[in-house]
Amino acid sequence: MLKLLVPVLLTVVGTGAGIGAAVLLQPPAPKETAKAHDCPEPENAAYAEAMPEEAPKGDQEYVKLNNQFVVPVIAEDKISALIVIGLSIEIGAGNTETVYSHEPKLRDEFLQIMFDHAHAGGFEGAFTQSSSLDILRQELRRASRRILGEAATDVLITEIARQDAI
């Protein structure tokens, strides 16, 4: 009798604990957003001028480069890891064809920057820390502006993964 009671009791207690955890850990309900007519108008012109304006919709486009970049990490004259990176370029509206027509040059410059970053130890340790990736993003942004001019506004790292060698 006791052998049957223990598993049933454990099942009931486990189910209750699971339900309790789900109730306690569920995300909060989304808050209602204020509607445009609910927002008060600024009382004076100086206040209105100090408020930042939103960028118009459609002002920027994002162009995903067709293939990912594969960057080897070299340690002791051997490949110790491979970094796979996917990139997109933020550009002014209407410049998508410019990016695609310059893609070979962009890929060449981006690969050289990533190789230099790898040789400087940028993909070692906690390589996804923002301080490390900010350096890489800054160099990629500079290269895209050299090639595309003012059309390029930013380079986004959309994917990044590291595969250590065995």
N, C-alpha and C positions, 0 to 999 in steps of 0.2 A: 504494500500500500504506500509506504514512504517513498519507494523507488518511482512510483507514478506521480506522486504529489510534487516532488522537487522539480522535475522538468516543466510541469504545468505552471507552477509558481514562478519559475525563472522566465518562462515565455510571457506571462502576464506582466511581470515587473519590467522586462525588457521592452515590451511593446509600449507600456506606459511611459517609460523613460524616453523612448524614441519620439513619441507624440509630444511630450513635454518639451524636448529639445527643439523640435520643429516649430512649435508655437513660439518659444522664446527667441529663436534665432532667425525667424522670418524677417525679410527686409521691411522697413517702414512703408506704409502706404504713400504713394506719390502725392505731393501737395499740389493743390490747384494753383495754376499760374495766374498772375494778375492779367486782366484783359486791358487792351490799350485804352479803353475809355475809363478805366478805374484809376489810371495814373494821373496824378495832379500835374498841371502845367507849371513850368517854372514861373516864379513871380516876377523875376526881373531878367533883363537881357544878359547881364554879366554871368548869372548862374547858368543860363542856357548855353552861353559860349564856352563855359568851362566843362560842360558835359561832353564826353567823347562821342563822336558820331560813329555809327556802325558802318562797315564797308558795304557798299551796295552789293546785292546778290548778283552772282554771275560775273563778278569782277575778276575772280581768280579761277583757274582750272588746274586740275591735277593730272599729270601724265605719268602713268606707271611705265617704267622701262621694261621692255619685253622679257628679258631674262634676268635671273638672279646673278649676283656676283659671287664667285667662289674664291676665297683668299686663303692661301696656306699660311700657317703659323710655323716658323722654323725655329727649332731649338737643337743645338748641338749638331748642326748640319743635317738634320732630319726633319721631316714634316711631323710636328707634334699634334697638330689639330688643323681642321678646316673650318673656316667661318663662311657661312652662307648669308648673304645680305640682299634684301629686296629694297629698291629705291623708287620713289616717285618724285617728280619735280613740280613745284608750284610755280605757275606761270600766269602772266596776264591773259585775259580772255582773248581767244582767237589766235594763239601762238602754238597750238598743238602740232601743226605740221612743221614748224620751225624746230621743235624738239626732235621729232622723228627724223628730219633731214640731217640733223647734227648728232644723231645717236652714236655712230661709230666713234666720233671724236670725244663725246661725253663719256662713253664707256672706257676708252683708253685713259683719259684723265682721271676718272673715278677709280679705276683699278690701280693706277700708279699711286694715288693718294692712299688707298686702302693698304697697298703693299708697304708703303712707308709707315703707315700707322701700325701695321703688324710688326715690322722690324723695330719700331720704337717701343714695343711692349704694350701697345694699346689694346690688344686682344687677350692679354694675360689676366689672370685673377678675376676680379669682379668687373669684367669688361663692359657690362651693361649699366654701370653707374653713370648717372647723368654727366658728371664732370668728364668722363672719358669719351662718351658719345658726343658731347657738345664740341669737343675739339675736332672730332671727325666731321660732324655736321658743318662746322664753320669752314673747314677746308673744302668740303664738297660744294658748299654754297659759293665760295669764291671761284672755284673752277667752273661751275655752271654759269656764273655771271661773266666770266672771261669769254666763254664760248657763245652764250646766248644773249649777252648784253642785259639790258634793263628788263627784258621779258621774264627772266628767271628771278623769282623772289625768294625761294627757299628750296631745300632738298629735304625730303622726309624719309627717314628710315622706317619702312613699313614692315620689314621682317628681318630678324637676325637670329642666327643659331650657330652653336659651336659643336663640332663633332671631334672629340679627342681621338687621336690615333691609338691603336691597341698595340 
